[in-house]
Amino acid sequence: MTNLLTSPHAPADRTSERNSFWARIANELADAIARGVYLPGQRLPSENLLAEQYGVNRHTIRRSLASMCQKGLVRITQGSGTYVEDFAVDLLIGKRTRHRQSLAHAGLRGGLEVLEAQRTRATVAQAQALQIPARSAVLHLRVLGLGAGQPLHVSERVFPLPRFDRLEAVLRETGSITEAFAAHGVSDYTRKESRITAQLPGAEVAAQLKQPVSRPVLFVTSVNVDHAGIPIEFASAWFAGDRVKLTVAHDER
């Protein structure tokens, strides 16, 4: 990695430069965790080694690690070292819930992967949630949410047809529901409601989350609507309880 003290692009203001080192180092280490360079539970190099690697003092490294600790990426054990957290990603559930944005806020990379897709008829519950006639045509997707290569949630997502006829193809290409909606003229959408309960997963969900069936998951049902308030997605998601913390935002604009 680049020696930050000798970078040819370093700022002229030395005080500002020093203050920015810790954030840049934290971002690089977070990126390394996201890419699997450092695995959950693994001990990071010592402060001395990191200071030598980045060409900074130990105080700067401590500030970087403290920032990562606050984000839940690492845990600092006195007298032992700094370890990659056994995956406890804080995902935001608010008016504008976005998988990638939540991961980016935690310093991680990830996306959505389509596991199954079918065009079917809406059940009574799905029709009520989407405010469409019973037995209307819908796109039904089973989607895996990934973060730093780890499965965070599995979801069943239902979209009305023919409005979102190309959504599956765009989602497979981009890994983003937001981009898939944008391709259908929905530039913004909001969460109408979310309901959260704890339950034990079925065998299929447990296998996809790579966890035992005896470990509880967080089960979330939600409805997203477009700018006119028309429902565009009904989803049921199972979140890995040992890797995910869900934060509900009440003041999001």
C-alpha positions in Angstrom: 0.0 0.0 0.0 1.0 3.6 -0.5 3.2 5.3 2.1 0.9 8.2 3.0 3.6 10.5 4.1 5.4 10.4 0.8 2.4 10.4 -1.5 3.0 12.9 -4.4 -0.6 13.9 -4.1 -0.4 14.9 -0.4 -2.1 18.1 0.6 0.0 21.2 1.2 -1.6 21.8 4.6 0.4 19.5 6.8 -2.1 19.6 9.7 -5.0 18.8 7.4 -2.9 16.1 5.8 -2.2 14.4 9.2 -5.8 14.6 10.2 -6.9 12.8 7.0 -4.4 9.9 7.3 -6.4 8.0 9.9 -9.6 8.1 7.8 -7.8 7.0 4.6 -6.1 4.2 6.5 -9.5 3.1 8.0 -11.0 3.1 4.6 -8.2 1.0 3.1 -8.4 -1.5 6.0 -12.2 -1.7 5.6 -11.8 -2.3 1.9 -9.3 -5.1 2.7 -11.9 -6.7 5.0 -14.6 -6.4 2.4 -12.3 -8.1 -0.2 -11.6 -11.0 2.3 -8.0 -10.1 2.9 -8.8 -10.2 6.6 -11.5 -12.8 7.5 -14.0 -12.6 10.4 -12.2 -13.4 13.6 -8.8 -12.9 12.2 -6.3 -10.7 14.0 -5.1 -7.6 12.2 -1.4 -6.8 12.0 -0.1 -5.0 15.1 -0.2 -1.3 15.5 3.6 -1.2 15.0 3.4 -3.1 11.7 0.5 -1.0 10.4 2.3 2.2 11.4 5.4 1.0 9.4 3.3 -0.2 6.5 1.5 3.1 6.1 4.4 5.4 7.2 2.6 7.0 10.1 2.8 7.0 13.9 0.9 4.6 16.2 -1.4 7.3 17.4 -2.8 7.7 13.8 -3.3 3.9 13.5 -5.1 3.8 16.9 -7.5 6.5 15.6 -8.1 4.5 12.4 -8.8 1.3 14.4 -11.1 3.2 16.9 -13.1 4.5 13.9 -13.5 1.0 12.5 -14.4 -0.3 16.0 -17.2 2.2 16.2 -18.6 1.0 12.9 -18.6 -2.6 14.1 -15.9 -3.8 11.7 -13.4 -4.8 14.3 -13.1 -5.4 18.0 -10.1 -4.3 20.1 -9.0 -6.6 22.9 -6.7 -5.0 25.4 -3.3 -6.8 25.5 -4.3 -9.1 22.6 -4.8 -7.1 19.5 -7.5 -6.0 17.0 -9.7 -8.6 15.4 -12.1 -8.5 12.5 -15.6 -8.6 14.0 -17.4 -11.9 13.5 -19.7 -10.0 11.2 -22.2 -7.7 12.8 -23.2 -5.4 10.0 -25.6 -2.5 11.1 -28.2 -2.2 8.4 -30.6 0.7 8.3 -34.3 0.3 8.0 -35.8 3.7 7.2 -37.9 5.6 4.8 -35.2 5.0 2.1 -33.7 1.6 2.8 -30.9 0.7 0.3 -28.8 -2.4 0.7 -25.6 -1.0 -0.9 -25.8 2.3 0.9 -26.1 0.5 4.3 -23.1 -1.6 3.5 -21.1 1.4 2.2 -21.9 3.2 5.5 -20.3 0.2 7.3 -17.3 0.3 5.0 -18.3 -2.9 3.2 -19.1 -3.9 -0.4 -21.9 -6.1 -1.5 -25.0 -6.5 -3.6 -28.0 -8.6 -4.4 -27.9 -12.0 -6.2 -31.0 -13.5 -7.8 -31.3 -17.2 -6.8 -34.7 -18.0 -8.4 -37.2 -16.1 -10.6 -40.7 -16.9 -11.8 -43.7 -15.2 -13.2 -46.8 -16.2 -11.2 -50.1 -15.1 -9.9 -50.4 -13.0 -6.7 -51.6 -14.7 -3.6 -54.2 -12.9 -1.5 -51.6 -11.5 0.9 -49.4 -10.3 -2.0 -52.3 -8.7 -3.8 -53.4 -6.9 -0.7 -49.9 -5.6 0.0 -49.4 -4.4 -3.7 -53.0 -3.1 -3.9 -53.7 -5.2 -7.1 -56.5 -7.6 -7.9 -56.1 -11.1 -6.6 -54.4 -13.5 -9.1 -52.8 -10.6 -10.9 -49.5 -11.3 -12.7 -46.4 -10.7 -10.6 -42.7 -11.2 -10.8 -41.5 -13.4 -7.9 -37.8 -13.3 -7.0 -35.7 -15.1 -4.4 -32.7 -12.9 -3.7 -29.5 -13.3 -1.6 -28.1 -10.2 0.0 -24.3 -10.3 0.3 -21.8 -8.2 2.3 -18.1 -8.7 2.1 -18.8 -12.1 0.5 -21.0 -13.2 3.4 -24.7 -14.0 3.1 -26.6 -11.4 5.2 -30.2 -12.0 4.2 -32.4 -14.1 1.9 -35.6 -12.5 0.6 -38.7 -13.2 -1.3 -39.6 -10.2 -3.4 -42.8 -9.6 -5.5 -43.3 -7.0 -8.1 -46.4 -6.1 -10.2 -46.4 -7.0 -13.9 -46.2 -5.8 -16.6 -44.8 -2.6 -15.0 -41.5 -4.2 -14.0 -41.2 -6.6 -16.9 -37.4 -6.2 -17.2 -36.6 -6.0 -13.5 -35.1 -9.5 -13.2 -32.6 -8.9 -16.0 -31.5 -5.5 -14.7 -31.1 -6.8 -11.2 -29.0 -9.8 -12.3 -26.8 -7.4 -14.2 -26.4 -4.7 -11.6 -27.1 -6.4 -8.2 -29.2 -3.4 -7.3 -32.9 -3.0 -6.8 -32.5 0.8 -7.0 -31.0 0.6 -10.4 -33.6 -2.0 -11.5 -36.4 0.4 -10.5 -34.6 3.3 -12.2 -34.6 1.3 -15.4 -38.3 1.3 -15.2 -38.7 5.0 -14.6 -38.8 4.9 -10.8 -36.1 7.4 -9.8 -37.0 7.3 -6.1 -39.0 5.1 -3.8 -39.7 4.8 -0.1 -40.6 2.2 2.5 -44.2 2.3 3.5 -43.9 -0.1 6.4 -41.6 -2.7 7.9 -42.6 -5.4 10.4 -39.8 -7.3 12.3 -40.1 -10.5 14.3 -37.6 -13.2 15.4 -38.1 -16.8 14.3 -36.2 -20.0 13.5 -35.4 -20.4 9.8 -36.4 -23.3 7.6 -33.8 -25.6 6.2 -33.5 -23.8 2.9 -33.1 -20.4 4.4 -30.6 -21.7 6.9 -28.6 -23.3 4.2 -28.6 -20.1 2.1 -27.5 -18.1 5.1 -24.9 -20.7 6.0 -26.1 -21.1 9.5 -27.8 -23.9 11.6 -31.6 -24.1 11.8 -31.3 -23.8 15.5 -30.0 -20.2 15.3 -32.8 -17.5 15.1 -33.1 -15.1 12.3 -34.8 -11.7 12.0 -37.8 -11.8 9.8 -38.8 -8.6 8.1 -41.8 -8.0 5.8 -42.0 -4.7 4.0 -43.8 -2.7 1.3 -42.1 -0.1 -0.9 -44.0 2.6 -2.8 -43.2 5.0 -5.6 -43.4 8.8 -5.4 -47.2 8.6 -6.0 -47.6 6.2 -3.1 -48.4 3.2 -5.3 -46.9 -0.1 -4.0 -44.1 -1.4 -6.2 -42.6 -4.2 -4.1 -43.7 -6.6 -1.4 -40.8 -8.4 0.4 -40.2 -10.9 3.1 -36.6 -11.2 4.3 -34.7 -13.4 6.7 -31.6 -11.7 8.2 -28.8 -13.7 9.7 -29.1 -12.9 13.4 -25.5 -13.3 14.2 -24.2 -11.1 11.3 -26.8 -8.3 11.2 -28.0 -5.6 13.5 -31.1 -3.7 12.2 -31.4 -0.1 13.0 -34.8 1.5 12.5 -34.6 5.2 11.6 -37.6 7.3 12.7 -36.3 10.7 11.6 -35.2 10.0 8.1 -36.5 12.6 5.6 
